[in-house]
Amino acid sequence: MKNSLYILGISLLLVSCNKSDKKVNSVSNVDSAVVSGTQVAKELQDLNKAVNASPGNPSGYNDRAKYYVLHNELDFAYNDLAKGFQIDTTYMPLYNTLADFHMHKGEPAQAKAALENALRINKKSYMTYVKLGELFYLVKKYDLAFEKINEGLKINKYYSDGYFWKGMIYRDKKENASALSNFMTAVEQDPDNFKAYMQMGLLSIETGKKDALDHFNAAVRIRPNSTEGYYARAYYYQTNKDLDKAIQDYTKVSEIDSTYTNAHFNLGIIRYELRVMDLAAIDFSRAIRCNPKYAEAYYMRALCEEAKNKNEEALADLEFAISLKPDYYLAKQAATRVSNTIKILNK
């Protein structure tokens, strides 16, 4: 998957700025809007237009930063946040987005500081209270998480994400009925709450309920360009032996993100089960290109090669899999079998 590089170092400065600060350190001169037009999603094109139409308005930069955080383009998100703060350090929504940025980077202390700054600007920001609850959930401080989320819901009882995060807490605590109830309330308040549909689908799979597919279909409808919904639905189809549909969804995942290792691997597993060895071997090779240390992909490619009587290639893959994972019993078994085959053929 994508790994963003963070070329600027003013995160701590951003979370510590106050009302009298109107400047931050310099940021990249490369505007994230300058991207090849044919590759820009419609949503991002609209955000770019809003920024260009009002370059002195921090809301445009904040909205685009939220998009980039959601899509894990954190270097672009950082630039937009910095530009927003250069315009106005008192624009409260920037702090909420900055908190999301730091949470994606695994920096809870900085995220908490950003949210505290947001509440200093607006003590009635229900979103900020819920984000604090999310932060406490992520560090497994469930009592504090409930406290902050409920504070937010007291201000706005219709805020969907508040119920979503309560559902996540209950899910962690293995209280599935309460988790499902809160996820359902989340989608009642916001029929486009992608995260809640995804969690309901996963929970349905875990508990053996039959409505998982409905939830994943809703998730795909809401975010047709996201890999998550397609991957979850593909896995559902795969486990329920609807292999043609699983292949379609895994293929869609790989079209959206060619570096999605597990989509390539699972496609290979399905095609191996269908005995389509040439295509399966290609899928495992793609998984290996995404992750050159994926021992299981080498093992499975070796089985494809063995089935095609390419024993030397199979043995090489098996030996490499064992070098990556010395306790890989299945690979050792297969290596012994293939090695014996080679000896017999060479007699």
Secondary structure, DSSP 8 states (H G I E B T S, - for coil): ----------HHHHHH--TT----S---S--TT-S-GGGS-HHHHHHHHHHHH-TT-HHHHHHHHHHHHHTT-HHHHHHHHHHHHHH-TT-THHHHHHHHHHHHTT-HHHHHHHHHHHHHH-TT-HHHHHHHHHHHHHTT-HHHHHHHHHHHHHH-TT-HHHHHHHHHHHHHTT-HHHHHHHHHHHHHH-TT-HHHHHHHHHHHHHHT-S-HHHHHHHHHHH-TT-HHHHHHHHHHHHHTT-HHHHHHHHHHHHHH-TT-HHHHHHHHHHHHHTT-HHHHHHHHHHHHHH-TT-HHHHHHHHHHHHHTT-HHHHHHHHHHHHHH-TT-HHHHHHHHHHHHHHHHHT-
